[in-house]
Amino acid sequence: NSRNVFYFDKTKNQVEKISLNFEGLPMDKFLACFATLNYMGRFYISGGFQNPKSFLTLDMGNKTFKQLMNMPTGHNYHGMIGIGNNIFSISGHKNQNVEKFDLTTNSWTSLEPLQNSLSWPQCISIEDRLLYVFGDSCERGNSNKKIYRMDIMNPNGNWEIIDVVSSLEKLPFYSGIVRLGPNNVLVLGGKFNSIEGNISKCFELNFNNNSYNENADYR
């Protein structure tokens, strides 16, 4: 509920605050559950409760927003990722839809939706071609072993569901993700359900054999 953006100034080694101009926009301040993306030198903001279809870019030079074409459907608690010349808006609270924004044409295209809605889904890309999405829905509040994969070069844009081999009964959601290599991802913490607290363990996901196991080297 503010108009402020904070950034770290490396030359001064300190955090500074700027107050942004919202004039002419469909929002007059930041509200909860929007998604952000820093991609190809620009900063993007999409969705949220107040204007779930909004899609904006921030010009840090003059501290103003530019409104881009609205998303086809409203998103909040959703994921955003940039791959190539495209930005993907993925699922969210009670929304299974996936859409692609083409940076060359400044237009949206609707892709095949997910089978379930995912809140704060984890999104990563491999080789700037394979898009992976995993997590779960806060409506159900329980994790599972379902991971989605799409080859974005495929004109049909179909999702493939990966069968994960794991000693775990389920995979955590709301986790952090770090790429360890071309086929390995480190999953940091998260939750196994909406009732229990956060977990402090780390897990490694290997896309060569689709295995997912606790990694004792990280604490």
N, C-alpha and C positions, 0 to 999 in steps of 0.2 A: 504493500500500500504506500509506495513512495515514488518519486520521480528520479531517484538517484541511481547512478552507476558508480561502482568503485573499481579502480584499476591500480595495478602495481606499476610504478614508474621505476624502471631499472636504473635510470641515470641518477635518481635521487635515493634509491633504495627505500622507498616508502610507498604506502597506500594513499591514494588521493581520491577525492570524490568530485564528480561532476553532476550538475543538475541539468536534465535534458528537457528539450522543448517538445511538448506533445501537441502543439497547435496544429489543427487540421486533421488530426488522427481520430479514429473511432474509440480511443481510450485516452484518459487524462492522467493515468498513473499505472504503475505495474501492479498486477494482481496475481494471485497464486496460480501455479500449475501450468504455466507456459513453458515452452522448450526453447533452448538457445543453441546456437551453433556458430563457431568461429571457423570459417572455411574460405580458402583462397583469398585471404586478406580482407574479408568482410565479416561482419557480425550480423547474424540473423535471429529473429525472434518470431515464434509462431504460437498461435492458439492461446489457451488459458480460459478461465471461466467467464470473464467479462466479454471477450470477443473471440470465440473459439475458432473462427475461420480466418482470423487476421494473420497476415504474413508481412513482416517489416524487416528492413535492413537499416542499420545504424551507421551514419557517417561520423566517425570520431573527429574528423577535421573541423566541421562546424557544429558538432554536437546536436545534430538533428536526425530524425527518422525519415525514411522514405517508405511509403506504403506500396507494396507490390501486390500482384493479383492474389485475391483471397484463395484459401484452400477450398477444394470442392466440398469437404465435410468438416465439421467442427472437431477439434482435437484438444484434449487436456490430459495431463499425466502421460503424455506421449513421448515417442522417441524421434530424434532428428539426426540424420547423418548425411554427409556429402560424399559422393563417389563420382569421379570424372566431372562431367559438366552438369550433374544432377544433384538435387537435394531431395531426400526422401523424408516424408512425414509418416510416422508409423504408429498405428493403433492408438491406444490410450484408454481412458476410462469409458467403458461401455461403447467402444468404437473399434471395430475390427478392420477398418479401412486402411489402405496403404496408397499413398499418392506420391507422384514424382514431379518435381519442379525442374524444368529445363532452363538452365541459366542462359542459353543462347537465344531461346525464343520467349523467355519470360512467361511460360505457360505451364499449367498443371495437367497431368495425365493420371487417371485413376488406374491402379493396378489390381491384381487379384487380392481380395481381402484375406486376412488370416482366419483360421478356424475359430479362434477365440480372441476376445479383447484382452490386451495386455496393458497393465498400468506400469509406467516408467520402464518400458522394455529396454534391454541391453541390445545395442546395435553395433556391429563391427563389420568391416569389409576385409576380404582377403584378395590380394592381387588386383585391387580396384575393379573387381568383377563379381565376386561372390559376396552377397549380402546375407549376414546371419542375424537372426533375431531370436532372443530367448528371454524368459522371465515368466511372469504369470499375472493373473488378474486379481486385483484387490477385492473384486466382488466375491470371489470364492475364498481368497485369503490363504490358499495353499499352493505350493509349488508342484511341478511335475517334471517329467523328463523330455518334454517336447521342445525341440529346437527347429526353427524354420530356416530354410536356405533358398535363395533365389539367385540364378545367374542373370544379372541385369543386361547381359548382351543378348539373351534369348528374347526374340520379339514377342513371344507369347507371355513371358513374365510369370510363369507358374511357380508356386511355392512347393518345395520338397520338404518333407518332414524327416528329420534325422532321428534314427533310433540310437540313442546314446547308451553305451555300455558303461555301467557304473556300479560300484559297491554301495552307493547311496540309494535309498528308496525314492528319493526325490532330489531335485536340484534347487539351490537357493534362488530367491529373486531379490530385487532391489540391490544387487551386488555392484561393485566396481569392476572394471575390466582393464587389463593391461596386456598388450600384445607382447609375447615373448619371442616370436619368430613367425615365419610364414605360415605355420600350421599349428601353433600353440598359443593358447590364451590363458592367462592367470585370472581367476575369478576371486575377488576379494570380499569376504564377508557376505552380508545380506541377511535374509530371513527365510526360515523354512515354512512358517505360517504366520498369520496375522496376530496370533495370540502370544506366542513365545517371543522373547527378546531377540536382539541381533546376535549373530554368530561371529566369532573371531577367527574362524578357520579360513584357509585359502585352498582353492581347488584348481587343478590344471585340466584344461580341455584340449585334447589332441584331435585335430580334424583328420589326421591320416587314418586312424582306426576308430574315430568317434568315441574315444574313451574319456572318462571324466572321473577323476579320483582326487582325494585329498593330497596336497603337496606339503610334506612336513618340513621342507627347506625354508618356508616363509611363515613368519609369525607376526 
